[in-house]
Amino acid sequence: MKNHKELVVWQRSMTLVKEVYRLTNYLPREETHGLSAQMRRAAVSIPSNIAEGNARASEKDFLRFLYIASGSNAELETQLLLCQELGYLEKDTIKGALSLSEEISKMIRSLTKKLKAGS
């Protein structure tokens, strides 16, 4: 298996983290320890779990961490949409992050299928 830094899904998720940090700077100050912090944790969890899973000794472990990364991605998507619903961020503002999140979701599913097929 490749080093995690060579995985495109890890690279794209790192880009998503940077985008989320940029977006959360626009949230109201009172959300610093609430929604903003939660979004940042969810975003950071995606590449972190991909890296940790890839470093594990077995494909079964890697799959488990990919499922966690997928869950964090879904959590982040929900939080982005919540920001829109609350009027904190405009639809056009989160469009790129949502698109990237969807791309990462597809990549995780594809990698999961490949790992399952190989075991």
C-alpha positions as CSV (number, residue, x, y, z in Angstrom):
1,M,0.0,0.0,0.0
2,K,1.2,3.5,-0.7
3,N,2.3,6.0,1.9
4,H,-0.8,8.0,3.0
5,K,0.7,11.2,1.5
6,E,0.6,9.6,-1.9
7,L,-3.1,8.8,-1.7
8,V,-5.2,11.3,-3.6
9,V,-8.0,11.0,-1.1
10,W,-5.7,12.1,1.7
11,Q,-4.4,15.0,-0.4
12,R,-7.9,16.2,-1.3
13,S,-9.0,15.9,2.3
14,M,-6.1,18.0,3.4
15,T,-7.3,20.6,0.9
16,L,-10.8,20.4,2.5
17,V,-9.3,21.0,6.0
18,K,-7.7,24.2,4.7
19,E,-11.0,25.3,3.2
20,V,-12.9,24.6,6.4
21,Y,-10.4,26.6,8.4
22,R,-10.9,29.5,6.0
23,L,-14.7,29.2,6.1
24,T,-14.9,29.0,9.9
25,N,-13.1,32.4,10.1
26,Y,-16.4,33.9,8.8
27,L,-18.6,32.3,11.5
28,P,-19.9,34.6,14.4
29,R,-17.5,35.0,17.3
30,E,-19.9,33.1,19.6
31,E,-19.5,30.0,17.5
32,T,-15.7,29.9,18.1
33,H,-16.0,27.1,20.7
34,G,-19.2,25.6,19.2
35,L,-19.9,25.0,15.5
36,S,-16.5,26.4,14.3
37,A,-14.5,24.1,16.6
38,Q,-16.7,21.1,15.8
39,M,-16.3,21.7,12.0
40,R,-12.5,21.9,12.3
41,R,-12.3,18.7,14.3
42,A,-14.5,16.9,11.8
43,A,-12.4,18.1,8.9
44,V,-9.1,17.3,10.6
45,S,-10.4,13.8,11.4
46,I,-10.8,12.9,7.7
47,P,-7.2,12.9,6.6
48,S,-6.0,11.9,10.1
49,N,-8.1,8.7,10.0
50,I,-7.0,8.0,6.4
51,A,-3.4,8.3,7.4
52,E,-3.8,6.2,10.6
53,G,-5.7,3.5,8.8
54,N,-3.1,3.3,6.0
55,A,-0.4,3.0,8.6
56,R,-2.0,0.0,10.3
57,A,-0.9,-3.6,9.7
58,S,-4.0,-4.9,8.1
59,E,-6.6,-4.0,5.4
60,K,-9.3,-4.7,8.0
61,D,-7.9,-1.9,10.2
62,F,-7.6,0.4,7.2
63,L,-11.3,-0.2,6.3
64,R,-12.3,0.6,9.9
65,F,-10.5,3.9,9.8
66,L,-11.9,4.7,6.3
67,Y,-15.4,4.2,7.8
68,I,-14.5,6.7,10.5
69,A,-13.2,9.2,8.0
70,S,-16.4,8.7,6.0
71,G,-18.5,9.5,9.1
72,S,-16.5,12.6,9.8
73,N,-17.0,13.7,6.2
74,A,-20.7,13.3,6.5
75,E,-20.6,15.1,9.8
76,L,-18.8,18.0,8.2
77,E,-21.2,18.1,5.3
78,T,-24.1,18.4,7.8
79,Q,-22.3,21.2,9.6
80,L,-21.7,23.1,6.4
81,L,-25.4,22.9,5.5
82,L,-26.3,23.9,9.0
83,C,-24.1,27.1,8.6
84,Q,-26.1,27.9,5.5
85,E,-29.5,27.2,7.2
86,L,-28.5,29.4,10.2
87,G,-27.5,32.2,7.8
88,Y,-23.8,32.1,8.8
89,L,-22.5,31.2,5.3
90,E,-24.0,31.7,1.9
91,K,-24.8,28.8,-0.4
92,D,-22.2,30.0,-2.9
93,T,-19.6,30.3,-0.1
94,I,-19.8,26.7,0.9
95,K,-20.3,25.3,-2.6
96,G,-16.6,24.5,-3.1
97,A,-16.3,22.7,0.3
98,L,-19.5,20.7,-0.3
99,S,-18.2,19.7,-3.7
100,L,-14.9,18.6,-2.3
101,S,-16.7,16.7,0.5
102,E,-18.7,14.8,-2.1
103,E,-15.6,14.1,-4.1
104,I,-13.9,12.7,-1.0
105,S,-16.9,10.6,-0.1
106,K,-16.8,9.0,-3.5
107,M,-13.0,8.4,-3.2
108,I,-13.4,6.8,0.2
109,R,-16.2,4.5,-1.1
110,S,-14.0,3.5,-4.1
111,L,-11.0,2.7,-1.9
112,T,-13.2,0.8,0.5
113,K,-14.5,-1.3,-2.4
114,K,-11.0,-2.0,-3.6
115,L,-9.8,-3.1,-0.1
116,K,-12.9,-5.3,0.3
117,A,-12.3,-6.9,-3.1
118,G,-8.7,-7.6,-2.2
119,S,-9.4,-9.4,1.1
